[in-house]
Amino acid sequence: MFNFDELHNRKNTNSLKWDLFKERYKAQYKVENVEEILPMWVADMDFAIPQIITDAIKERLDHPIFGYSYVSDACKESIVGWFERRHNWTIDPKSILFHQGVVPALATIIETFTEPGDKVAVSTPIYPPFFSIPKAQNREVVECKLDTSNNDYNYDFDALEEQFKTGVKVYILCSPHNPGGKVWLREDLEQLVQLCIKYDVLLISDEIHADIVFDGAKHIPTLTVKDADKAKIITCIAPTKTFNIAGIHAAMMVVPNVELRNKLNFNKAAHGRDDLNILAAAAVKAAYDEGDEWVDAMIQYVSNNMDYVVEHLNKIEGIKVTKPQSTYLIWIDYRETGLDEKEMMLRLLEKGKLALEPGTKYTEAGRGFLRMNVACPLDTVKEGVEGFKKALL
Ligand SMILES: Cc1ncc(COP(=O)(O)O)c(C=O)c1O
């Protein structure tokens, strides 16, 4: 019914993944022949988006006027319906604020609730804007490494508490976790919420990857755990990863706490910021109303891609890969190859003709790892795996 095998040529479409990467990798690694390199890095998919979204945008295009608009109650109900249906989470439509993306939302939240010099804590390795944004706003980033024993990522809550004791104002949670693909347990989230209550830390829960989970893993929205109503929590959600519409620019902040919401609205007014544009609103509504079947099929397809990569890369000496519980990103451990990051990246780019993300992009805690995006047709995944093998010959 949905053809995820179809290869779409994304070259020359102003794609970050397929076009802009060439300049970046050329500048950083001085590699030639970038045209031949297969990009499996930044987190968007090489699948066509669900037709229902394209149709909704086209329908809106049929009206010849694109004047000022607002996000309809019906669109908010669609968002509420999705999270109710898929995550057992009842969102009060009044608590939804819109933004152009989760990353800009993080920036706005940090700007609103902290001052320069304040401490913002993150658990590493982690998605780069979690530390680059607070740093750019002159906040002090406090890093607490996740416990990586047992080939898994886990919280060391004692270590995190020690950090909180030093006067942390904000903690940014990635749930599920990028790059590790970990789906946090309810117990993890409850412990985190208790710590945030105890030390009066604002908890930002970035749940952009919530919809894509495998093999029975269950995402737990942070706002649904015990005592969440007693904590200061802002959850960021978006349809952009789930439906491959990052270029549409749309995200939501769920802010049940009225005081926090008022402050965010005040900041919005201070910056003259609007909600979603007309086409984004049409896309969001269609995705959340009618996207279930596509998402279920996409998850199955990506899960099979994951299985393929795990099986084949694990046969390579020095490489260890575990199937993630979430995201379409595989976190590859190459520490036992003995190669350093530059050597590994150069081998991949020059011999393997493959562009992956180097682990230190996710802080020093990511050293010895690579991130591979497998949200693409199986033929592309196979090409990537072959390139990986060649790189290590
Ligand atoms: C954890 C996380 N948050 C946010 C984003 C990007 O969000 P947006 O495109 O809405 O700014 C990504 C993209 O990879 C991500 O992995």
PDBQT file of the ligand as one rigid body, heavy atoms in Angstrom, charges set to zero:
ROOT
HETATM    1  C1  LIG A 401      15.845  15.162  19.968  1.00  0.00    +0.000 C 
HETATM    2  C2  LIG A 401      15.567  16.086  18.836  1.00  0.00    +0.000 A 
HETATM    3  N1  LIG A 401      14.939  17.249  19.061  1.00  0.00    +0.000 NA
HETATM    4  C3  LIG A 401      14.669  18.108  18.050  1.00  0.00    +0.000 A 
HETATM    5  C4  LIG A 401      15.023  17.809  16.749  1.00  0.00    +0.000 A 
HETATM    6  C5  LIG A 401      14.735  18.782  15.649  1.00  0.00    +0.000 C 
HETATM    7  O1  LIG A 401      13.525  19.414  15.845  1.00  0.00    +0.000 OA
HETATM    8  P1  LIG A 401      13.009  20.546  14.858  1.00  0.00    +0.000 P 
HETATM    9  O2  LIG A 401      13.354  20.142  13.463  1.00  0.00    +0.000 OA
HETATM   10  O3  LIG A 401      11.538  20.572  15.123  1.00  0.00    +0.000 OA
HETATM   11  O4  LIG A 401      13.662  21.822  15.274  1.00  0.00    +0.000 OA
HETATM   12  C6  LIG A 401      15.675  16.604  16.468  1.00  0.00    +0.000 A 
HETATM   13  C7  LIG A 401      16.104  16.302  15.095  1.00  0.00    +0.000 C 
HETATM   14  O5  LIG A 401      16.865  15.409  14.836  1.00  0.00    +0.000 OA
HETATM   15  C8  LIG A 401      15.945  15.726  17.539  1.00  0.00    +0.000 A 
HETATM   16  O6  LIG A 401      16.565  14.562  17.329  1.00  0.00    +0.000 OA
ENDROOT
TORSDOF 0
